[in-house]
Amino acid sequence: MESGIEELMPRLLPVEDCDLAEDFDPTVPPRTPQEYLKRVQIEAARCPDVVVAQIDPRKLRKKQTVNASISGCQPAPEGYSPTLKWQQQQVANFSAVRQSLNKHRNHWQSQHLDSNVTMPKPEDEEGWKKFCLGERIYSEIDTQSDDESLGVDYIKVGFPPLLSIVSRMNQATVTTVLEYLIGWFGEKKFTPELGRWLYALLACLEKPLLPEAHSLIRQLARRCSEVRVLEENKNEEQISALNLIICLVSRYFDQRDLADEPS
């Protein structure tokens, strides 16, 4: 076994056994080159052949499985496939939004947030879901507020993706929150609140995309195509919103294999 290791890991500095003083102590700092090299040999001999890392599973992030599917999007329901002209117009509008956001980012970052706006920490997944979607959707409560005259309760209905909010999010936070919401969408229904945040986060994504963001938006487009096929009532407004997200992922972010082909 040792000879095999020696063949795989040849010595870069072969050292012959050298005569050292009888009082040589490998625990004290070496005084000569020979003592130093001897000490290295002794430490190397004590190293185990196999080392097993001690990993605390509680510190691992949840949902680390990567969806490596390369399949495209499911076709739009009959009669709901977007035209090429419509898709091109949406890409142009989206590009203008991104340019405006980048141009005025510093201005919006300097604006004070309302006292009731507390942005969650990046690692607070549940906090971000409640922040973006509201406690009603997060807790799946369908009842409306008892007193609408008191104004909008953003804790219940979720904070909209205001420019003063998204301008404060760096790329790591944008990607992380996008991952949280796409994970939510993978198990829940599509809502206007979710759609607004997905659009805003896509507008904040910088190109060229990082590999993680690239995988996320492809996953998002495929999920949108699944949901619009399963849409029982064929809500035209909702299907249009799903078409829009697929359009932006495929045509603005250059994932052309996911694009809807005009009918």
C-alpha beads as a LAMMPS data file, in Angstrom:
LAMMPS data file: protein, C-alpha beads

263 atoms
262 bonds

1 atom types
1 bond types

-500.0 500.0 xlo xhi
-500.0 500.0 ylo yhi
-500.0 500.0 zlo zhi

Masses

1 110.0

Atoms # bond

1 1 1 0.000 0.000 0.000
2 1 1 2.764 2.432 0.930
3 1 1 4.570 1.780 -2.353
4 1 1 1.394 2.588 -4.252
5 1 1 1.040 5.896 -2.419
6 1 1 4.662 6.634 -3.115
7 1 1 4.068 6.135 -6.850
8 1 1 1.017 8.377 -6.860
9 1 1 2.592 11.024 -4.658
10 1 1 6.321 11.172 -5.391
11 1 1 8.484 13.185 -3.053
12 1 1 9.271 16.610 -4.396
13 1 1 12.094 17.026 -1.889
14 1 1 13.554 13.576 -1.210
15 1 1 15.437 13.612 2.054
16 1 1 17.771 10.914 3.184
17 1 1 17.884 9.946 6.826
18 1 1 20.270 12.323 8.469
19 1 1 22.209 11.997 11.662
20 1 1 20.707 14.263 14.264
21 1 1 21.685 14.886 17.809
22 1 1 20.330 12.451 20.350
23 1 1 18.493 15.249 22.095
24 1 1 16.522 16.149 18.901
25 1 1 13.035 17.197 19.943
26 1 1 10.487 17.427 17.055
27 1 1 8.149 19.542 19.214
28 1 1 10.465 22.541 19.372
29 1 1 11.180 24.906 16.463
30 1 1 13.899 23.482 14.149
31 1 1 17.343 25.035 14.395
32 1 1 18.869 23.638 11.209
33 1 1 17.599 22.715 7.729
34 1 1 18.073 19.044 8.570
35 1 1 15.909 19.338 11.669
36 1 1 13.221 21.148 9.706
37 1 1 13.069 18.482 6.980
38 1 1 13.084 15.706 9.570
39 1 1 10.190 17.351 11.358
40 1 1 8.237 17.527 8.061
41 1 1 8.834 13.804 7.530
42 1 1 7.579 12.975 11.008
43 1 1 4.417 15.098 10.581
44 1 1 3.700 13.584 7.159
45 1 1 4.020 10.071 8.563
46 1 1 1.439 10.877 11.209
47 1 1 -1.173 12.041 8.666
48 1 1 -3.950 9.447 8.053
49 1 1 -4.321 8.046 4.553
50 1 1 -8.029 8.955 4.511
51 1 1 -9.602 12.012 6.110
52 1 1 -13.360 12.268 6.647
53 1 1 -14.854 15.734 7.027
54 1 1 -17.137 16.259 9.992
55 1 1 -20.213 18.053 8.552
56 1 1 -23.028 19.423 10.642
57 1 1 -26.173 18.694 8.561
58 1 1 -28.031 21.470 10.369
59 1 1 -25.798 24.030 8.690
60 1 1 -26.538 22.797 5.194
61 1 1 -29.015 24.876 3.220
62 1 1 -32.317 23.271 2.433
63 1 1 -33.381 22.380 -1.078
64 1 1 -29.920 22.095 -2.561
65 1 1 -31.016 19.741 -5.301
66 1 1 -30.310 21.258 -8.694
67 1 1 -32.912 20.748 -11.385
68 1 1 -30.786 19.794 -14.378
69 1 1 -33.671 19.223 -16.735
70 1 1 -32.994 20.485 -20.240
71 1 1 -36.564 20.067 -21.494
72 1 1 -38.299 23.074 -22.985
73 1 1 -41.548 24.751 -22.042
74 1 1 -44.918 23.205 -22.654
75 1 1 -46.831 24.890 -25.491
76 1 1 -49.399 27.518 -24.601
77 1 1 -53.051 26.420 -24.515
78 1 1 -54.748 26.614 -27.879
79 1 1 -55.693 30.194 -28.681
80 1 1 -53.373 31.685 -26.040
81 1 1 -50.002 31.513 -27.779
82 1 1 -48.469 35.018 -27.865
83 1 1 -47.629 36.540 -31.229
84 1 1 -44.056 37.364 -32.155
85 1 1 -44.922 41.068 -32.321
86 1 1 -46.308 40.967 -28.775
87 1 1 -43.192 39.206 -27.485
88 1 1 -40.890 41.717 -29.181
89 1 1 -42.843 44.606 -27.648
90 1 1 -42.591 43.086 -24.156
91 1 1 -38.835 42.670 -24.538
92 1 1 -38.521 46.315 -25.612
93 1 1 -40.610 47.497 -22.652
94 1 1 -38.612 45.345 -20.244
95 1 1 -35.326 46.654 -21.612
96 1 1 -36.518 50.221 -21.037
97 1 1 -37.478 49.389 -17.446
98 1 1 -34.024 47.934 -16.782
99 1 1 -32.275 50.955 -18.252
100 1 1 -34.368 53.333 -16.140
101 1 1 -33.717 51.278 -13.010
102 1 1 -29.959 51.296 -13.560
103 1 1 -29.940 54.998 -14.368
104 1 1 -31.825 56.026 -11.238
105 1 1 -30.625 53.321 -8.826
106 1 1 -28.496 55.689 -6.743
107 1 1 -31.392 58.113 -6.397
108 1 1 -33.803 55.443 -5.176
109 1 1 -31.229 53.974 -2.801
110 1 1 -30.998 57.356 -1.089
111 1 1 -34.738 57.549 -0.479
112 1 1 -35.890 56.766 3.052
113 1 1 -38.096 53.730 3.493
114 1 1 -41.375 54.110 5.326
115 1 1 -41.226 53.297 9.016
116 1 1 -43.280 50.142 8.483
117 1 1 -40.847 48.699 5.898
118 1 1 -38.267 46.354 7.384
119 1 1 -36.448 44.318 4.764
120 1 1 -35.624 40.772 5.953
121 1 1 -32.060 39.520 6.114
122 1 1 -30.970 37.607 2.964
123 1 1 -30.950 34.246 4.738
124 1 1 -34.502 34.689 6.150
125 1 1 -36.466 32.651 3.594
126 1 1 -39.779 32.686 5.437
127 1 1 -39.386 36.397 6.164
128 1 1 -38.945 37.205 2.471
129 1 1 -41.953 35.125 1.446
130 1 1 -44.134 37.004 3.924
131 1 1 -42.576 40.341 2.929
132 1 1 -43.238 39.846 -0.799
133 1 1 -46.486 37.883 -0.764
134 1 1 -48.095 38.956 2.498
135 1 1 -49.316 36.890 5.404
136 1 1 -52.651 36.192 3.688
137 1 1 -51.093 34.333 0.778
138 1 1 -48.282 32.864 2.874
139 1 1 -50.776 31.484 5.408
140 1 1 -53.349 30.733 2.671
141 1 1 -56.038 32.894 4.294
142 1 1 -58.780 33.956 1.851
143 1 1 -60.680 36.342 4.130
144 1 1 -60.507 40.067 3.431
145 1 1 -59.756 42.783 5.965
146 1 1 -62.678 43.653 8.237
147 1 1 -62.112 47.385 7.796
148 1 1 -60.762 48.485 4.434
149 1 1 -61.154 52.146 5.438
150 1 1 -58.060 51.877 7.610
151 1 1 -55.900 51.638 4.497
152 1 1 -53.669 48.927 3.097
153 1 1 -52.037 46.608 5.612
154 1 1 -48.847 45.611 3.792
155 1 1 -48.027 43.053 6.464
156 1 1 -51.116 41.136 5.323
157 1 1 -51.020 41.772 1.577
158 1 1 -47.247 42.010 1.071
159 1 1 -45.030 44.924 0.149
160 1 1 -44.923 45.804 -3.548
161 1 1 -41.484 45.771 -5.236
162 1 1 -40.991 49.519 -4.887
163 1 1 -37.912 51.012 -6.524
164 1 1 -36.750 52.211 -3.113
165 1 1 -36.776 48.565 -1.993
166 1 1 -35.334 46.665 -4.958
167 1 1 -32.617 49.307 -5.490
168 1 1 -31.222 48.337 -2.090
169 1 1 -30.859 44.669 -3.050
170 1 1 -27.457 43.539 -4.329
171 1 1 -27.121 40.731 -6.869
172 1 1 -26.692 38.041 -4.232
173 1 1 -29.918 39.120 -2.503
174 1 1 -31.800 39.395 -5.800
175 1 1 -30.806 35.851 -6.738
176 1 1 -31.580 34.512 -3.268
177 1 1 -35.063 36.062 -3.090
178 1 1 -35.750 34.885 -6.637
179 1 1 -34.844 31.372 -5.513
180 1 1 -37.209 31.634 -2.531
181 1 1 -40.141 32.767 -4.670
182 1 1 -39.525 30.236 -7.431
183 1 1 -39.396 27.523 -4.781
184 1 1 -42.709 28.784 -3.457
185 1 1 -44.209 28.881 -6.953
186 1 1 -43.151 25.294 -7.516
187 1 1 -45.743 24.187 -4.970
188 1 1 -48.291 27.022 -4.921
189 1 1 -50.557 28.855 -7.341
190 1 1 -49.613 31.947 -9.309
191 1 1 -50.789 35.253 -7.840
192 1 1 -50.527 38.907 -8.956
193 1 1 -48.275 39.617 -5.956
194 1 1 -45.908 36.865 -7.012
195 1 1 -45.964 38.059 -10.625
196 1 1 -45.029 41.622 -9.700
197 1 1 -42.068 40.491 -7.633
198 1 1 -40.833 38.034 -10.256
199 1 1 -40.922 40.786 -12.889
200 1 1 -39.070 43.215 -10.600
201 1 1 -36.387 40.694 -9.657
202 1 1 -35.828 39.770 -13.304
203 1 1 -35.423 43.479 -14.028
204 1 1 -32.694 43.628 -11.376
205 1 1 -30.722 40.630 -12.669
206 1 1 -27.437 41.665 -14.223
207 1 1 -26.142 40.164 -17.468
208 1 1 -24.241 37.993 -18.104
209 1 1 -26.131 35.727 -15.771
210 1 1 -24.390 33.778 -13.051
211 1 1 -24.871 29.986 -13.393
212 1 1 -27.237 29.890 -10.421
213 1 1 -29.437 32.640 -11.846
214 1 1 -29.370 30.964 -15.272
215 1 1 -30.708 27.735 -13.780
216 1 1 -33.334 29.569 -11.721
217 1 1 -34.912 31.509 -14.568
218 1 1 -35.108 28.401 -16.746
219 1 1 -36.842 26.624 -13.886
220 1 1 -39.202 29.586 -13.594
221 1 1 -40.119 29.571 -17.288
222 1 1 -40.853 25.842 -17.260
223 1 1 -43.034 26.213 -14.178
224 1 1 -44.986 29.039 -15.845
225 1 1 -45.635 26.831 -18.864
226 1 1 -46.908 24.033 -16.613
227 1 1 -49.269 26.316 -14.698
228 1 1 -50.845 27.908 -17.778
229 1 1 -51.634 24.456 -19.222
230 1 1 -53.288 23.422 -15.946
231 1 1 -55.251 26.696 -15.686
232 1 1 -58.825 25.404 -15.590
233 1 1 -60.712 28.660 -16.073
234 1 1 -58.271 29.925 -18.694
235 1 1 -58.020 33.311 -17.000
236 1 1 -56.752 35.474 -19.841
237 1 1 -55.044 37.991 -17.549
238 1 1 -53.176 35.277 -15.666
239 1 1 -52.126 33.418 -18.808
240 1 1 -50.876 36.716 -20.236
241 1 1 -48.745 37.237 -17.110
242 1 1 -47.309 33.728 -17.421
243 1 1 -46.652 34.303 -21.130
244 1 1 -44.808 37.498 -20.221
245 1 1 -42.418 35.767 -17.826
246 1 1 -41.693 33.003 -20.339
247 1 1 -41.121 35.658 -22.999
248 1 1 -38.611 37.595 -20.882
249 1 1 -36.679 34.499 -19.831
250 1 1 -36.510 33.095 -23.342
251 1 1 -36.090 36.178 -25.502
252 1 1 -34.450 38.801 -23.285
253 1 1 -32.181 36.432 -21.349
254 1 1 -31.429 34.396 -24.489
255 1 1 -32.970 31.057 -23.483
256 1 1 -34.424 30.637 -26.967
257 1 1 -35.171 26.937 -26.602
258 1 1 -37.858 27.902 -24.049
259 1 1 -39.539 30.494 -26.275
260 1 1 -43.169 30.288 -27.355
261 1 1 -43.371 29.790 -31.073
262 1 1 -45.977 32.109 -32.621
263 1 1 -49.007 30.266 -33.912

Bonds

1 1 1 2
2 1 2 3
3 1 3 4
4 1 4 5
5 1 5 6
6 1 6 7
7 1 7 8
8 1 8 9
9 1 9 10
10 1 10 11
11 1 11 12
12 1 12 13
13 1 13 14
14 1 14 15
15 1 15 16
16 1 16 17
17 1 17 18
18 1 18 19
19 1 19 20
20 1 20 21
21 1 21 22
22 1 22 23
23 1 23 24
24 1 24 25
25 1 25 26
26 1 26 27
27 1 27 28
28 1 28 29
29 1 29 30
30 1 30 31
31 1 31 32
32 1 32 33
33 1 33 34
34 1 34 35
35 1 35 36
36 1 36 37
37 1 37 38
38 1 38 39
39 1 39 40
40 1 40 41
41 1 41 42
42 1 42 43
43 1 43 44
44 1 44 45
45 1 45 46
46 1 46 47
47 1 47 48
48 1 48 49
49 1 49 50
50 1 50 51
51 1 51 52
52 1 52 53
53 1 53 54
54 1 54 55
55 1 55 56
56 1 56 57
57 1 57 58
58 1 58 59
59 1 59 60
60 1 60 61
61 1 61 62
62 1 62 63
63 1 63 64
64 1 64 65
65 1 65 66
66 1 66 67
67 1 67 68
68 1 68 69
69 1 69 70
70 1 70 71
71 1 71 72
72 1 72 73
73 1 73 74
74 1 74 75
75 1 75 76
76 1 76 77
77 1 77 78
78 1 78 79
79 1 79 80
80 1 80 81
81 1 81 82
82 1 82 83
83 1 83 84
84 1 84 85
85 1 85 86
86 1 86 87
87 1 87 88
88 1 88 89
89 1 89 90
90 1 90 91
91 1 91 92
92 1 92 93
93 1 93 94
94 1 94 95
95 1 95 96
96 1 96 97
97 1 97 98
98 1 98 99
99 1 99 100
100 1 100 101
101 1 101 102
102 1 102 103
103 1 103 104
104 1 104 105
105 1 105 106
106 1 106 107
107 1 107 108
108 1 108 109
109 1 109 110
110 1 110 111
111 1 111 112
112 1 112 113
113 1 113 114
114 1 114 115
115 1 115 116
116 1 116 117
117 1 117 118
118 1 118 119
119 1 119 120
120 1 120 121
121 1 121 122
122 1 122 123
123 1 123 124
124 1 124 125
125 1 125 126
126 1 126 127
127 1 127 128
128 1 128 129
129 1 129 130
130 1 130 131
131 1 131 132
132 1 132 133
133 1 133 134
134 1 134 135
135 1 135 136
136 1 136 137
137 1 137 138
138 1 138 139
139 1 139 140
140 1 140 141
141 1 141 142
142 1 142 143
143 1 143 144
144 1 144 145
145 1 145 146
146 1 146 147
147 1 147 148
148 1 148 149
149 1 149 150
150 1 150 151
151 1 151 152
152 1 152 153
153 1 153 154
154 1 154 155
155 1 155 156
156 1 156 157
157 1 157 158
158 1 158 159
159 1 159 160
160 1 160 161
161 1 161 162
162 1 162 163
163 1 163 164
164 1 164 165
165 1 165 166
166 1 166 167
167 1 167 168
168 1 168 169
169 1 169 170
170 1 170 171
171 1 171 172
172 1 172 173
173 1 173 174
174 1 174 175
175 1 175 176
176 1 176 177
177 1 177 178
178 1 178 179
179 1 179 180
180 1 180 181
181 1 181 182
182 1 182 183
183 1 183 184
184 1 184 185
185 1 185 186
186 1 186 187
187 1 187 188
188 1 188 189
189 1 189 190
190 1 190 191
191 1 191 192
192 1 192 193
193 1 193 194
194 1 194 195
195 1 195 196
196 1 196 197
197 1 197 198
198 1 198 199
199 1 199 200
200 1 200 201
201 1 201 202
202 1 202 203
203 1 203 204
204 1 204 205
205 1 205 206
206 1 206 207
207 1 207 208
208 1 208 209
209 1 209 210
210 1 210 211
211 1 211 212
212 1 212 213
213 1 213 214
214 1 214 215
215 1 215 216
216 1 216 217
217 1 217 218
218 1 218 219
219 1 219 220
220 1 220 221
221 1 221 222
222 1 222 223
223 1 223 224
224 1 224 225
225 1 225 226
226 1 226 227
227 1 227 228
228 1 228 229
229 1 229 230
230 1 230 231
231 1 231 232
232 1 232 233
233 1 233 234
234 1 234 235
235 1 235 236
236 1 236 237
237 1 237 238
238 1 238 239
239 1 239 240
240 1 240 241
241 1 241 242
242 1 242 243
243 1 243 244
244 1 244 245
245 1 245 246
246 1 246 247
247 1 247 248
248 1 248 249
249 1 249 250
250 1 250 251
251 1 251 252
252 1 252 253
253 1 253 254
254 1 254 255
255 1 255 256
256 1 256 257
257 1 257 258
258 1 258 259
259 1 259 260
260 1 260 261
261 1 261 262
262 1 262 263
